[in-house]
Amino acid sequence: MSPEAVAGFVDNELSPVAMNRARIHLVHCPECRAEVMQQRRAAQRLREVADEDISVPSTLMAKLTLIAQSCPDGPDAKDIVNPKGATILDRVEFFYRAVRRNQRG
């Protein structure tokens, strides 16, 4: 199974026919079963940490600040468009919604 199929299976986003095919495949494929279990653990961990306060070490913040200061001015994230027409911010929003949807499931 592809990584996208594994994620779709775990998130219950495949069509009924595809879900059935995936289940049948998983019965016979220990590698894909392991991938599904790993994806489920990752999704569970995301749900667990979603409401936790996340702190960034001051040394990392200092390094990131230096990088930002040393880089020339360039386009903002909203100005960078990929070939499909989505900006980086669109992709971040898509990822955020997927994580939130996964938390509800």
N, C-alpha and C positions, 0 to 999 in steps of 0.2 A: 504494500500500500504506500502511496506517496505521502509525504508529510501533510499535505493539504487534506487528503482523504482521512488520515488519522485524526487531524484536528476536527474535521467535519463530523466524523463518527463520534468523537468524544463530546463535542458540543451539540450533538443530535441535530445537525444541520443538513444531513444528507436526505435525499428523497427516500421514501419507504423502500423502493426497489434497491437503491444503493445501500441502504442500511442492512437489508437482508443479505445482499451479496457480501458485504463487509463481515457480517456475523459468520457466514459460512466460511469465508476466507480465514477468519481468526481461529476457527476450530482447528484448521489444518496448518496454521503458520505460527510457530512459537515466536519468531522474530517480530512479527507484526503485533502479536499479543503483548510482547514486552514493550513495544513502542506505544501502544494504547495505554498500558499501565503507567508508563513514564509520563505521558501527556496528561493523564488523569491526576497523577501526583502533582504535576506542575500547576494544573488548574486549581487543585485544592489549595496548594500553597499560596497562589495568587489571591484566592478568596480569603484565606487566613490573614494575610498581611495587608489587605486592602484598607483596613481601618487603622492600622498601626502607624504611629509616627515614625517617619523615616528621617534619620539625621545623616548628614554628610560630614565626614571628618574635615576639620579645618585645613589640613594639609592638601586634601583634594580640592577644596574650594579655592585655595590659594593658587594651585597649579592651573585650574580652569580659568581663573581670573587672569593669570599671566598669559595663557593662550589667547584669550579674548582680546587682551590689550596688544598682543604682538601681531595679530592678524589685521590685514588691511580691511577697510570697509568693503563690504560686498552686499549681495542681495539679502533681504530678509527671508525667513523661512516661507512666508506667505507668497514671496515672489518667485520661488523655485518651483517650476512645474515639470512633472515627469511626462513621458510620451503619452500617457493615458489621460493627461489633462488634470491630474490631481496634484495639489501642492503638498509639501511636506506636512504642513499643518492638517491637511485633509487626511493624510495617512495616519498621523498621530491620533486624530479624532476617531478614525476607523478602528485603530487598535484599542483605544480607550473604550469604545462602545462594545467591542468584542469581549474585553475583559469584564466589563460590567454585566453583559449578557450572560457570560459564563458564571458569574457570581450568583445570578438569580437561578441558574439551572442546577 
